[in-house]
């Protein structure tokens, strides 16, 4: 039997909500449909944001506490709903899923790291798709750091995946010049990381590149472990299968 390609898919809140205020069931269906099509050749692990976005659909919390504590409370309310939506939709496509909550401190202790690897390997070998989020109720790193990009990179490295796909709201990384000219042009392949950093640094615009800094930092972590990273527009339908077939522009970092 041929070994399956192990893919870590990171899905941010922007993608999951399709840039609205509500989680898009259609987007989760799109992800499930693609995974179902690829399940004979690929195994998937998902790092998913969206717990806070889900909670905001149901509640408005009143509090005199700092905003970060309100966000942690919202994450606590939203996480079970988020997993329920994934499980319901994935089941319709014949896919099994499970929840894993991790904190950055888990990556600092060898025993924790070993436990994560062993648990996720058991899940994947039994055809369960682990859906990972940061344990926001006790940790503030993700809220401060930015949409789980670093968590995805650390997890990808720990699990020795073949490919990290970061789904975002742009067609990969754009050249600085093209953003200036308001005609965004995708950097399709990156072999020189230093040049890439020059393109991205300080480039913030309405085209969504403000969040690119954390994606570059994530890609640097995976590059150091010889893991390829793709930055893909997750708002598009079939963004994973279309990337494999080179039907859409995206950034490939070797």
MARBA-3410 file (N, C-alpha, C, O; in Angstrom, 1 decimal):
254
0.8,-1.2,0.0,0.0,0.0,0.0,0.9,1.3,0.0,1.8,1.4,0.8 ~ 0.5,2.2,-0.9,1.3,3.4,-1.0,1.0,4.3,0.3,-0.2,4.4,0.7 ~ 2.1,4.9,0.8,1.9,5.8,2.0,1.1,7.0,1.6,1.4,7.6,0.6 ~ 0.2,7.4,2.4,-0.6,8.6,2.1,0.2,9.9,2.4,1.0,9.9,3.3 ~ -0.1,10.9,1.7,0.5,12.2,1.9,-0.1,12.8,3.1,-1.4,12.9,3.2
0.7,13.2,4.1,0.1,13.8,5.3,0.0,15.3,5.2,1.0,16.0,5.0 ~ -1.2,15.9,5.3,-1.4,17.3,5.1,-2.0,18.0,6.3,-3.0,17.5,6.9 ~ -1.4,19.0,6.7,-2.0,19.8,7.8,-2.6,21.1,7.1,-2.0,21.9,6.5 ~ -3.9,21.2,7.3,-4.7,22.3,6.7,-5.0,23.3,7.8,-5.7,22.9,8.8 ~ -4.6,24.5,7.7,-4.9,25.5,8.7,-6.0,26.4,8.1,-5.8,27.0,7.0
-7.1,26.5,8.8,-8.2,27.3,8.3,-8.5,28.5,9.3,-8.8,28.2,10.5 ~ -8.4,29.7,8.8,-8.6,30.9,9.7,-10.0,31.3,9.8,-10.8,30.8,9.0 ~ -10.3,32.2,10.7,-11.7,32.7,10.9,-12.2,33.4,9.6,-13.4,33.2,9.2 ~ -11.3,34.1,8.9,-11.7,34.8,7.7,-12.3,33.8,6.6,-13.3,34.1,6.0 ~ -11.6,32.7,6.5,-12.0,31.7,5.6,-13.3,31.0,6.0,-14.2,30.8,5.2
-13.4,30.6,7.3,-14.5,29.9,7.8,-15.8,30.7,7.8,-16.9,30.2,7.7 ~ -15.6,32.0,7.9,-16.8,32.9,7.9,-17.1,33.5,6.5,-18.1,34.2,6.3 ~ -16.2,33.2,5.5,-16.2,33.8,4.2,-16.3,35.3,4.3,-17.1,36.0,3.6 ~ -15.5,35.8,5.3,-15.4,37.3,5.6,-16.8,37.9,5.9,-17.0,39.1,5.6 ~ -17.6,37.1,6.6,-18.8,37.7,7.2,-18.8,37.6,8.7,-17.7,37.4,9.2
-19.9,37.8,9.4,-19.9,37.6,10.9,-20.3,36.3,11.3,-20.4,36.0,12.5 ~ -20.6,35.4,10.4,-21.1,34.1,10.7,-20.3,32.9,10.1,-19.8,33.1,9.0 ~ -20.2,31.8,10.8,-19.5,30.7,10.3,-20.3,30.2,9.1,-21.5,30.1,9.1 ~ -19.6,29.9,8.0,-20.2,29.4,6.8,-20.2,27.9,6.7,-19.2,27.3,6.6 ~ -21.4,27.3,6.8,-21.6,25.9,6.8,-21.1,25.4,5.3,-20.6,24.3,5.2
-21.4,26.3,4.3,-21.0,26.0,3.0,-19.5,25.8,2.8,-19.1,24.9,2.1 ~ -18.8,26.6,3.5,-17.3,26.5,3.5,-16.8,25.2,4.1,-15.9,24.6,3.6 ~ -17.4,24.8,5.2,-17.0,23.6,5.9,-17.4,22.4,5.0,-16.7,21.4,4.9 ~ -18.6,22.5,4.3,-19.0,21.5,3.3,-18.0,21.4,2.2,-17.6,20.3,1.7 ~ -17.5,22.5,1.7,-16.5,22.6,0.6,-15.2,21.8,1.1,-14.6,21.1,0.3
-14.8,22.1,2.3,-13.6,21.4,2.9,-13.8,19.9,3.0,-13.0,19.1,2.6 ~ -15.0,19.5,3.5,-15.3,18.1,3.7,-15.4,17.4,2.3,-14.9,16.3,2.2 ~ -16.0,18.0,1.3,-16.1,17.5,0.0,-14.7,17.2,-0.6,-14.5,16.1,-1.2 ~ -13.8,18.1,-0.4,-12.4,18.0,-1.0,-11.7,16.9,-0.2,-11.0,16.0,-0.9 ~ -11.8,16.8,1.1,-11.1,15.8,1.9,-11.6,14.4,1.5,-10.9,13.5,1.3
-12.9,14.3,1.3,-13.6,13.0,0.9,-13.0,12.6,-0.5,-12.8,11.4,-0.7 ~ -12.8,13.5,-1.4,-12.3,13.2,-2.7,-10.8,12.7,-2.6,-10.4,11.9,-3.4 ~ -10.1,13.3,-1.7,-8.6,13.0,-1.6,-8.3,11.9,-0.6,-7.1,11.6,-0.4 ~ -9.3,11.3,0.1,-8.9,10.5,1.3,-8.2,9.2,0.9,-7.5,8.6,1.8 ~ -8.2,8.8,-0.3,-7.4,7.6,-0.7,-5.9,7.9,-0.8,-5.1,7.0,-0.7
-5.6,9.1,-1.1,-4.2,9.5,-1.3,-3.6,10.4,-0.2,-2.4,10.5,-0.1 ~ -4.5,11.0,0.6,-4.0,12.0,1.6,-4.7,11.8,2.9,-5.9,11.3,3.0 ~ -4.0,12.0,4.0,-4.6,12.1,5.3,-4.5,13.5,5.8,-3.4,14.2,5.7 ~ -5.6,14.0,6.5,-5.6,15.4,6.9,-5.7,15.5,8.4,-6.3,14.8,9.1 ~ -5.0,16.6,8.8,-5.1,17.1,10.2,-5.5,18.6,10.0,-4.9,19.3,9.2
-6.5,19.0,10.7,-6.9,20.4,10.6,-6.6,21.2,11.8,-6.9,20.8,12.9 ~ -6.1,22.4,11.6,-6.0,23.4,12.7,-7.0,24.5,12.3,-6.9,25.2,11.3 ~ -8.0,24.6,13.2,-9.1,25.5,12.8,-9.3,26.6,13.9,-9.5,26.3,15.1 ~ -9.4,27.8,13.4,-9.9,28.9,14.2,-11.4,28.9,14.1,-12.0,28.0,13.6 ~ -12.0,30.0,14.7,-13.5,30.1,14.5,-14.3,30.0,15.7,-15.5,30.3,15.7
-13.7,29.6,16.9,-14.6,29.4,18.1,-15.2,30.7,18.5,-16.4,30.8,18.9 ~ -14.4,31.8,18.5,-14.9,33.1,19.0,-16.0,33.6,18.0,-17.0,34.1,18.4 ~ -15.7,33.4,16.7,-16.7,33.8,15.6,-18.0,33.1,15.8,-19.1,33.7,15.7 ~ -18.0,31.8,16.1,-19.2,31.0,16.4,-20.0,31.6,17.6,-21.2,31.8,17.5 ~ -19.3,31.8,18.6,-19.9,32.3,19.9,-20.6,33.6,19.7,-21.7,33.9,20.2
-20.0,34.5,18.9,-20.6,35.8,18.6,-21.9,35.7,17.9,-22.7,36.6,18.0 ~ -22.2,34.6,17.2,-23.5,34.4,16.6,-24.6,34.1,17.6,-25.8,34.4,17.4 ~ -24.2,33.6,18.8,-25.2,33.2,19.8,-25.3,34.2,20.9,-26.4,34.4,21.4 ~ -24.2,34.8,21.3,-24.2,35.6,22.6,-23.5,36.9,22.4,-22.6,37.1,21.6 ~ -23.9,37.9,23.3,-23.1,39.1,23.5,-22.8,39.2,25.0,-23.7,39.4,25.8
-21.6,39.0,25.3,-21.2,39.0,26.7,-21.0,40.4,27.3,-20.3,41.3,26.6 ~ -21.6,40.7,28.4,-21.4,42.0,29.1,-20.3,41.7,30.2,-20.4,40.8,30.9 ~ -19.3,42.6,30.2,-18.2,42.4,31.2,-17.4,43.6,31.4,-17.2,44.4,30.4 ~ -17.0,43.8,32.6,-16.0,45.0,32.9,-14.6,44.5,32.8,-13.7,45.2,33.0 ~ -14.4,43.2,32.5,-13.1,42.6,32.4,-12.4,43.1,31.1,-13.0,43.6,30.2
-11.1,42.9,31.1,-10.3,43.2,29.8,-10.9,42.4,28.7,-11.4,41.3,28.8 ~ -10.7,42.9,27.5,-11.2,42.3,26.3,-10.7,40.9,26.1,-11.4,40.0,25.6 ~ -9.4,40.6,26.4,-8.9,39.3,26.2,-9.6,38.2,27.0,-9.8,37.1,26.6 ~ -10.1,38.6,28.2,-10.9,37.6,29.0,-12.3,37.4,28.4,-12.8,36.3,28.5 ~ -12.8,38.4,27.8,-14.1,38.2,27.2,-13.9,37.3,26.0,-14.8,36.4,25.7
-12.8,37.5,25.2,-12.6,36.6,24.1,-12.4,35.2,24.5,-12.8,34.2,23.9 ~ -11.7,35.0,25.7,-11.5,33.6,26.2,-12.8,33.0,26.6,-13.1,31.8,26.3 ~ -13.7,33.8,27.2,-15.1,33.3,27.5,-15.8,32.9,26.3,-16.5,31.9,26.2 ~ -15.7,33.8,25.2,-16.4,33.5,24.0,-15.9,32.2,23.3,-16.7,31.4,22.8 ~ -14.6,32.0,23.4,-14.0,30.8,22.9,-14.5,29.6,23.6,-14.8,28.6,22.9
-14.7,29.7,24.9,-15.2,28.6,25.7,-16.7,28.2,25.2,-17.0,27.1,25.2 ~ -17.5,29.3,24.9,-18.8,29.0,24.5,-18.9,28.5,23.0,-19.6,27.6,22.7 ~ -18.0,29.0,22.2,-18.0,28.7,20.8,-17.4,27.4,20.4,-17.8,26.8,19.4 ~ -16.4,27.0,21.1,-15.6,25.7,20.7,-16.6,24.5,20.5,-16.4,23.8,19.5 ~ -17.4,24.2,21.5,-18.3,23.0,21.3,-19.2,23.1,20.1,-19.5,22.2,19.4
-19.7,24.4,19.8,-20.6,24.6,18.7,-19.8,24.4,17.4,-20.3,23.8,16.4 ~ -18.5,24.9,17.4,-17.7,24.8,16.2,-17.4,23.3,15.8,-17.6,22.9,14.7 ~ -17.1,22.5,16.8,-16.8,21.1,16.6,-18.1,20.4,16.2,-18.0,19.5,15.3 ~ -19.2,20.8,16.8,-20.5,20.1,16.4,-20.8,20.4,14.9,-21.2,19.4,14.2 ~ -20.5,21.6,14.4,-20.8,21.9,13.0,-19.9,21.0,12.1,-20.3,20.5,11.1
-18.6,21.0,12.5,-17.6,20.1,11.7,-18.1,18.7,11.7,-18.2,18.0,10.7 ~ -18.5,18.2,12.9,-18.8,16.7,13.0,-20.1,16.4,12.2,-20.1,15.4,11.5 ~ -21.1,17.3,12.2,-22.3,17.1,11.5,-22.1,17.1,10.0,-22.5,16.2,9.3 ~ -21.3,18.1,9.5,-21.1,18.2,8.1,-20.1,17.1,7.6,-20.4,16.5,6.6 ~ -19.0,16.8,8.3,-18.1,15.8,7.9,-18.8,14.4,7.9,-18.5,13.6,7.0
-19.7,14.2,8.8,-20.4,12.9,8.8,-21.2,12.7,7.5,-21.3,11.6,7.0 ~ -21.8,13.8,7.0,-22.5,13.7,5.8,-21.7,13.2,4.6,-22.1,12.7,3.6 ~ -20.4,13.5,4.7,-19.4,13.1,3.7,-18.7,11.8,4.0,-17.7,11.4,3.4 ~ -19.2,11.1,5.0,-18.5,9.9,5.4,-17.2,10.0,6.2,-16.4,9.1,6.2 ~ -17.0,11.2,6.7,-15.7,11.5,7.4,-15.9,11.5,8.9,-16.9,12.0,9.4
-15.0,11.0,9.7,-15.0,11.0,11.1,-14.0,12.1,11.6,-13.0,12.3,11.0 ~ -14.4,12.8,12.7,-13.6,13.9,13.2,-13.5,13.8,14.7,-14.4,13.2,15.4 ~ -12.5,14.5,15.2,-12.3,14.5,16.7,-11.7,15.9,17.1,-11.2,16.6,16.2 ~ -11.8,16.2,18.3,-11.4,17.5,18.8,-10.1,17.4,19.6,-10.0,16.5,20.4 ~ -9.1,18.3,19.3,-7.9,18.3,20.1,-7.6,19.8,20.5,-7.6,20.6,19.6
-7.5,20.1,21.7,-7.2,21.4,22.2,-5.7,21.5,22.7,-5.4,20.7,23.6 ~ -4.9,22.3,22.1,-3.5,22.4,22.5,-3.2,23.8,23.0,-3.8,24.8,22.6 ~ -2.1,23.9,23.8,-1.6,25.2,24.2,-0.1,25.3,23.8,0.5,24.2,23.6 ~ 0.4,26.5,23.7,1.8,26.6,23.3,2.7,25.9,24.3,3.8,25.4,23.9 ~ 2.4,25.9,25.5,3.2,25.3,26.6,3.4,23.8,26.3,4.3,23.2,26.7
2.4,23.2,25.6,2.5,21.8,25.3,3.7,21.4,24.4,4.2,20.3,24.4 ~ 4.1,22.5,23.6,5.2,22.2,22.7,6.6,22.4,23.4,7.6,22.3,22.8 ~ 6.5,22.8,24.7,7.8,23.1,25.4,8.2,21.9,26.2,9.4,21.8,26.7 ~ 7.3,20.9,26.4,7.6,19.8,27.3,7.7,18.5,26.4,6.8,18.2,25.6 ~ 8.8,17.7,26.5,8.9,16.5,25.7,7.8,15.5,25.9,7.3,14.9,25.0
7.4,15.4,27.2,6.3,14.4,27.5,5.0,14.8,26.7,4.3,13.9,26.2 ~ 4.7,16.1,26.8,3.5,16.5,26.1,3.6,16.3,24.6,2.6,15.9,24.0 ~ 4.7,16.7,24.1,4.9,16.5,22.6,4.8,15.1,22.2,4.1,14.8,21.2 ~ 5.3,14.1,23.0,5.2,12.7,22.7,3.8,12.3,22.7,3.3,11.5,21.9 ~ 3.0,12.8,23.7,1.6,12.4,23.9,0.8,12.9,22.7,-0.1,12.2,22.2
1.1,14.2,22.2,0.4,14.7,21.1,0.6,13.9,19.9,-0.4,13.5,19.2 ~ 1.8,13.5,19.6,2.2,12.7,18.4,1.5,11.4,18.5,0.9,10.9,17.5 ~ 1.6,10.7,19.6,1.0,9.3,19.7,-0.5,9.4,19.6,-1.1,8.5,18.9 ~ -1.2,10.4,20.2,-2.6,10.5,20.2,-3.1,10.7,18.7,-4.0,10.1,18.2 ~ -2.5,11.7,18.1,-2.9,12.1,16.7,-2.6,10.9,15.8,-3.4,10.7,14.8
-1.5,10.2,15.9,-1.2,9.1,15.1,-2.3,8.0,15.2,-2.7,7.4,14.2 ~ -2.8,7.8,16.4,-3.8,6.8,16.6,-5.1,7.2,15.9,-5.8,6.4,15.2 ~ -5.4,8.5,16.1,-6.7,9.0,15.4,-6.6,8.9,13.9,-7.5,8.4,13.3 ~ -5.5,9.3,13.4,-5.3,9.3,11.9,-5.3,7.9,11.3,-5.9,7.6,10.3 ~ -4.6,7.0,12.0,-4.6,5.6,11.5,-5.9,4.9,11.6,-6.2,3.9,11.0
-6.9,5.5,12.4,-8.2,5.0,12.5,-9.2,5.8,11.7,-10.4,5.8,11.9 ~ -8.7,6.6,10.8,-9.5,7.4,9.8,-10.3,8.5,10.5,-11.3,9.0,10.0 ~ -9.8,9.0,11.6,-10.4,10.2,12.3,-9.5,11.4,11.9,-8.3,11.4,11.8 ~ -10.2,12.5,11.6,-9.5,13.8,11.2,-9.5,14.6,12.5,-10.5,15.1,13.0 ~ -8.3,14.8,13.1,-8.2,15.6,14.3,-8.4,17.1,13.9,-7.8,17.6,13.0
-9.3,17.8,14.6,-9.5,19.2,14.4,-9.0,19.9,15.7,-9.5,19.8,16.8 ~ -7.9,20.6,15.4,-7.1,21.2,16.5,-7.4,22.7,16.6,-7.5,23.4,15.6 ~ -7.5,23.2,17.8,-7.6,24.6,18.1,-6.7,24.9,19.3,-6.4,24.0,20.1 ~ -6.4,26.1,19.5,-5.7,26.4,20.8,-6.7,26.4,21.9,-7.9,26.8,21.7 ~ -6.3,26.0,23.1,-7.1,26.0,24.3,-7.2,27.4,24.8,-6.6,27.8,25.8
-8.0,28.2,24.1,-8.1,29.7,24.3,-8.6,30.0,25.7,-8.4,31.1,26.2 ~ -9.4,29.1,26.3,-9.9,29.4,27.7,-8.8,29.6,28.7,-9.0,30.4,29.6 ~ -7.7,28.9,28.5,-6.6,29.1,29.5,-5.4,29.8,28.9,-4.5,30.1,29.6 ~ -5.3,30.0,27.5,-4.2,30.6,26.9,-4.6,31.8,26.1,-5.6,31.8,25.4 ~ -3.7,32.8,26.1,-4.0,34.0,25.3,-3.1,34.2,24.1,-3.2,35.2,23.4
-2.2,33.2,23.9,-1.2,33.4,22.8,-1.9,33.5,21.5,-1.5,34.4,20.7 ~ -2.8,32.7,21.2,-3.4,32.7,19.8,-4.2,34.0,19.6,-4.1,34.6,18.5 ~ -4.9,34.5,20.7,-5.6,35.8,20.5,-4.6,36.9,20.3,-4.9,37.8,19.5 ~ -3.4,36.8,20.9,-2.4,37.9,20.7,-1.7,37.7,19.4,-1.3,38.6,18.7 ~ -1.4,36.4,19.1,-0.4,36.1,18.0,-1.0,36.3,16.6,-0.4,36.8,15.7
-2.3,35.8,16.5,-2.9,35.9,15.1,-3.3,34.6,14.5,-2.5,33.9,13.9 ~ -4.5,34.3,14.7,-5.3,33.3,13.9,-4.6,31.9,13.7,-4.7,31.4,12.6 ~ -3.9,31.4,14.8,-3.4,30.0,14.8,-2.4,29.7,13.8,-2.0,28.5,13.6 ~ -1.7,30.7,13.1,-0.7,30.3,12.1,0.5,29.6,12.8,1.0,28.6,12.3 ~ 0.9,30.2,13.9,2.1,29.6,14.6,1.8,28.2,15.1,2.6,27.3,15.1
0.6,28.1,15.7,0.1,26.8,16.2,0.2,25.7,15.1,0.6,24.6,15.3 ~ -0.3,26.1,13.9,-0.3,25.2,12.7,1.1,24.8,12.4,1.4,23.6,12.1 ~ 2.0,25.8,12.4,3.4,25.5,12.0,4.1,24.5,13.0,4.8,23.6,12.6 ~ 3.9,24.8,14.3,4.4,24.0,15.3,3.9,22.6,15.3,4.6,21.6,15.4 ~ 2.6,22.5,15.0,1.9,21.1,14.9,2.4,20.4,13.7,2.7,19.2,13.8
2.5,21.1,12.6,3.0,20.5,11.3,4.4,19.9,11.5,4.7,18.8,11.1 ~ 5.3,20.7,12.2,6.7,20.3,12.5,6.7,19.0,13.4,7.4,18.1,13.2 ~ 5.9,19.1,14.5,5.8,18.0,15.4,5.3,16.7,14.8,5.8,15.6,15.1 ~ 4.4,16.8,13.9,3.8,15.6,13.3,4.4,15.2,12.0,4.0,14.2,11.4 ~ 5.5,16.0,11.7,6.3,15.6,10.5,5.4,15.4,9.2,5.5,14.4,8.5
4.6,16.5,9.0,3.7,16.4,7.8,4.5,16.6,6.5,5.6,17.0,6.5 ~ 3.8,16.2,5.4,4.4,16.4,4.1,4.2,17.8,3.6,5.0,18.4,2.8 ~ 3.1,18.4,4.0,2.7,19.7,3.4,1.8,20.5,4.4,0.9,19.9,5.0 ~ 2.1,21.8,4.6,1.2,22.7,5.4,0.5,23.6,4.4,1.1,24.3,3.6 ~ -0.9,23.5,4.4,-1.7,24.4,3.6,-2.3,25.5,4.5,-3.1,25.1,5.4
-2.0,26.7,4.3,-2.6,27.8,5.1,-3.7,28.5,4.2,-3.4,29.1,3.2 ~ -4.9,28.3,4.6,-6.0,28.9,3.8,-6.3,30.3,4.3,-6.5,30.5,5.5 ~ -6.2,31.2,3.4,-6.4,32.6,3.8,-7.3,33.3,2.9,-8.1,32.7,2.2 ~ -7.3,34.7,2.9,-8.3,35.4,2.0,-7.7,36.1,0.9,-8.3,37.1,0.3 ~ -6.5,35.7,0.5,-5.8,36.3,-0.7,-5.3,35.1,-1.5,-5.2,34.0,-1.1
-4.9,35.4,-2.8,-4.3,34.4,-3.6,-2.9,34.2,-3.3,-2.0,34.3,-4.2 ~ -2.6,33.9,-2.1,-1.2,33.7,-1.7,-0.6,35.0,-1.3,-1.3,35.9,-0.8 ~ 0.7,35.2,-1.4,1.4,36.4,-1.1,1.6,37.2,-2.3,2.1,36.7,-3.4 ~ 1.3,38.5,-2.3,1.5,39.4,-3.4,2.8,40.1,-3.3,3.4,40.3,-2.3 ~ 3.3,40.5,-4.5,4.5,41.3,-4.5,4.2,42.7,-4.0,3.1,43.2,-4.2
5.1,43.3,-3.4,4.9,44.7,-2.8,4.6,45.7,-3.9,3.7,46.5,-3.7 ~ 5.3,45.6,-5.0,5.0,46.5,-6.1,3.6,46.4,-6.6,3.0,47.4,-6.9 ~ 3.1,45.2,-6.7,1.7,45.0,-7.3,0.7,45.5,-6.3,-0.4,46.0,-6.8 ~ 0.9,45.4,-5.0,0.0,46.0,-4.0,0.0,47.5,-4.2,-1.1,48.1,-4.1 ~ 1.2,48.1,-4.4,1.2,49.5,-4.5,0.5,50.0,-5.7,-0.2,51.0,-5.7
0.5,49.2,-6.8,-0.2,49.5,-8.1,-1.6,49.1,-8.1,-2.4,49.3,-9.0 ~ -2.1,48.5,-6.9,-3.4,48.0,-6.8,-3.8,47.0,-7.9,-5.0,46.8,-8.3 ~ -2.8,46.2,-8.3,-3.0,45.1,-9.2,-2.3,43.9,-8.6,-1.3,43.5,-9.1 ~ -2.9,43.3,-7.6,-2.2,42.2,-6.9,-1.7,41.0,-7.7,-2.5,40.5,-8.5 ~ -0.4,40.7,-7.6,0.2,39.7,-8.4,0.8,38.7,-7.4,1.6,39.1,-6.5
0.5,37.4,-7.6,0.9,36.4,-6.6,2.4,36.0,-6.9,2.8,35.8,-8.0 ~ 3.1,35.9,-5.8,4.5,35.2,-5.8,4.2,33.7,-5.8,3.8,33.2,-4.8 ~ 4.4,33.1,-6.9,4.0,31.7,-7.0,5.0,30.7,-6.4,4.5,29.7,-5.8 ~ 6.2,30.9,-6.5,7.2,30.0,-5.9,8.3,30.8,-5.1,8.8,31.7,-5.7 ~ 8.6,30.3,-3.9,9.6,31.0,-3.1,10.7,30.0,-2.8,10.5,29.0,-2.2
11.9,30.4,-3.3,13.1,29.5,-2.9,14.0,30.3,-2.0,14.8,29.8,-1.3 ~ 14.0,31.7,-2.2,14.8,32.5,-1.4,14.0,33.2,-0.3,13.2,34.2,-0.6 ~ 14.1,32.8,0.9,13.2,33.3,2.0,13.5,34.7,2.3,12.6,35.5,2.7 ~ 14.8,35.1,2.3,15.1,36.5,2.6,14.4,37.5,1.7,13.9,38.5,2.1 ~ 14.4,37.1,0.4,13.7,38.0,-0.6,12.2,38.1,-0.3,11.6,39.1,-0.5
11.6,37.0,0.2,10.2,37.0,0.5,9.9,37.9,1.6,8.9,38.7,1.6 ~ 10.8,37.9,2.6,10.6,38.8,3.8,10.6,40.2,3.4,9.8,41.1,3.9 ~ 11.4,40.6,2.4,11.5,42.0,1.9,10.2,42.4,1.2,9.8,43.5,1.3 ~ 9.6,41.4,0.6,8.3,41.7,-0.1,7.2,41.9,0.8,6.3,42.7,0.6 ~ 7.2,41.2,2.0,6.0,41.3,2.9,6.1,42.3,3.9,5.1,42.9,4.4
7.4,42.6,4.4,7.5,43.4,5.6,6.8,44.8,5.4,7.0,45.5,4.4 ~ 6.0,45.2,6.4,5.3,46.5,6.4,4.3,46.6,5.3,3.7,47.7,5.2 ~ 3.9,45.5,4.6,2.9,45.7,3.5,1.6,45.4,4.1,1.2,44.2,4.1 ~ 0.8,46.4,4.4,-0.6,46.2,4.9,-1.5,46.9,4.0,-1.2,48.1,3.6 ~ -2.6,46.3,3.6,-3.5,46.9,2.7,-4.9,46.3,2.9,-5.1,45.4,3.6
-5.8,46.9,2.2,-7.2,46.4,2.3,-7.3,45.0,1.6,-8.4,44.4,1.6 ~ -6.3,44.6,0.9,-6.3,43.3,0.2,-6.0,42.1,1.2,-5.9,41.0,0.7 ~ -5.9,42.4,2.4,-5.7,41.3,3.4,-4.3,40.9,3.7,-4.1,39.9,4.3 ~ -3.3,41.7,3.3,-1.9,41.3,3.5,-1.5,41.6,4.9,-0.4,41.2,5.3 ~ -2.3,42.3,5.7,-1.9,42.6,7.0,-1.6,41.4,7.9,-0.8,41.4,8.8
-2.3,40.3,7.5,-2.1,39.1,8.3,-1.0,38.2,7.8,-0.8,37.1,8.2 ~ -0.3,38.7,6.7,0.7,37.9,6.1,1.9,37.7,7.0,2.6,36.6,6.9 ~ 2.2,38.6,7.8,3.4,38.5,8.7,3.5,37.2,9.5,4.5,36.5,9.5 ~ 2.3,36.9,10.1,2.3,35.7,10.9,2.4,34.4,10.0,2.9,33.4,10.5 ~ 1.9,34.5,8.8,2.0,33.4,7.9,3.4,33.1,7.4,3.8,32.0,7.3
4.1,34.2,7.2,5.6,34.1,6.8,6.4,33.5,8.0,7.2,32.7,7.8 ~ 6.0,33.9,9.2,6.8,33.4,10.4,6.4,31.9,10.5,7.3,31.1,10.9 ~ 5.2,31.5,10.2,4.8,30.1,10.3,5.6,29.3,9.2,6.1,28.2,9.5 ~ 5.6,29.9,8.0,6.3,29.2,6.9,7.8,29.1,7.2,8.5,28.1,6.8 ~ 8.4,30.0,7.9,9.8,29.9,8.3,10.0,28.7,9.2,11.0,28.0,9.1
9.1,28.5,10.2,9.2,27.4,11.1,9.2,26.1,10.3,10.0,25.2,10.6 ~ 8.2,26.0,9.4,8.1,24.7,8.7,9.3,24.5,7.7,9.7,23.4,7.5 ~ 9.7,25.6,7.1,10.9,25.5,6.2,12.1,24.9,6.9,12.9,24.1,6.3 ~ 12.3,25.4,8.1,13.4,24.9,8.9,13.4,23.4,9.2,14.3,22.7,9.5 ~ 12.1,22.8,9.1,11.9,21.4,9.2,11.7,20.7,7.9,11.3,19.5,7.8
12.1,21.4,6.8,12.0,20.8,5.4,10.6,20.4,5.1,10.3,19.4,4.4 ~ 9.6,21.2,5.5,8.2,21.0,5.2,7.8,22.1,4.2,8.0,23.3,4.5 ~ 7.1,21.7,3.1,6.7,22.7,2.2,5.4,23.4,2.7,4.6,22.7,3.3 ~ 5.2,24.7,2.4,4.0,25.4,2.8,3.4,26.0,1.6,4.1,26.7,0.8 ~ 2.1,25.9,1.5,1.3,26.6,0.5,0.4,27.6,1.1,-0.3,27.3,2.1
0.3,28.8,0.6,-0.6,29.8,1.1,-1.6,30.0,0.0,-1.3,30.5,-1.1 ~ -2.9,29.7,0.3,-3.9,29.5,-0.7,-5.1,30.3,-0.3,-5.4,30.5,0.8 ~ -5.9,30.7,-1.3,-7.1,31.5,-1.1,-8.3,30.5,-0.7,-8.9,29.9,-1.6 ~ -8.5,30.4,0.6,-9.5,29.5,1.1,-11.0,29.9,0.8,-11.9,29.1,1.0 ~ -11.1,31.1,0.4,-12.5,31.6,0.1,-13.0,31.0,-1.2,-14.2,30.9,-1.4
-12.1,30.5,-2.1,-12.5,29.9,-3.3,-13.0,28.5,-3.1,-12.5,27.8,-2.2 ~ -14.0,28.0,-3.8,-14.4,26.7,-3.8,-13.3,25.8,-4.3,-12.6,26.1,-5.2 ~ -13.2,24.5,-3.8,-12.3,23.5,-4.2,-10.8,24.0,-4.2,-10.0,23.7,-5.0 ~ -10.5,24.9,-3.2,-9.2,25.5,-3.1,-8.1,24.5,-2.9,-6.9,24.7,-3.4 ~ -8.3,23.3,-2.3,-7.3,22.3,-2.1,-7.0,21.6,-3.4,-5.9,21.5,-3.8
-8.1,21.0,-3.9,-8.0,20.2,-5.1,-7.5,21.0,-6.3,-6.7,20.6,-7.1 ~ -7.9,22.3,-6.4,-7.5,23.2,-7.5,-6.0,23.5,-7.3,-5.3,23.7,-8.3 ~ -5.5,23.6,-6.1,-4.1,23.9,-5.8,-3.3,22.7,-6.3,-2.2,22.9,-7.0 ~ -3.7,21.5,-6.0,-3.0,20.3,-6.4,-2.9,20.2,-8.0,-1.9,19.7,-8.5 ~ -3.9,20.7,-8.6,-4.0,20.7,-10.1,-3.4,22.0,-10.7,-3.5,22.1,-11.9
-2.9,22.9,-9.9,-2.4,24.2,-10.4,-3.4,25.0,-11.2,-3.0,25.6,-12.2 ~ -4.6,24.9,-10.8,-5.7,25.7,-11.5,-5.9,27.1,-11.0,-6.5,27.9,-11.6 ~ -5.3,27.4,-9.8,-5.4,28.7,-9.2,-4.1,29.3,-8.8,-3.1,28.5,-8.5 ~ -3.9,30.6,-8.7,-2.7,31.2,-8.3,-2.6,31.0,-6.7,-3.5,31.3,-6.0 ~ -1.4,30.6,-6.3,-1.1,30.5,-4.8,0.4,30.5,-4.6,1.1,30.4,-5.6
0.8,30.7,-3.4,2.2,30.8,-3.1,2.7,29.5,-2.5,2.2,28.9,-1.6 ~ 3.8,29.0,-3.1,4.4,27.7,-2.7,5.8,28.1,-2.1,6.6,28.6,-2.8 ~ 6.0,27.7,-0.8,7.3,28.0,-0.2,8.0,26.7,0.1,7.5,25.9,0.9 ~ 9.1,26.5,-0.6,9.9,25.3,-0.5,10.9,25.3,0.7,11.6,24.4,0.9
END
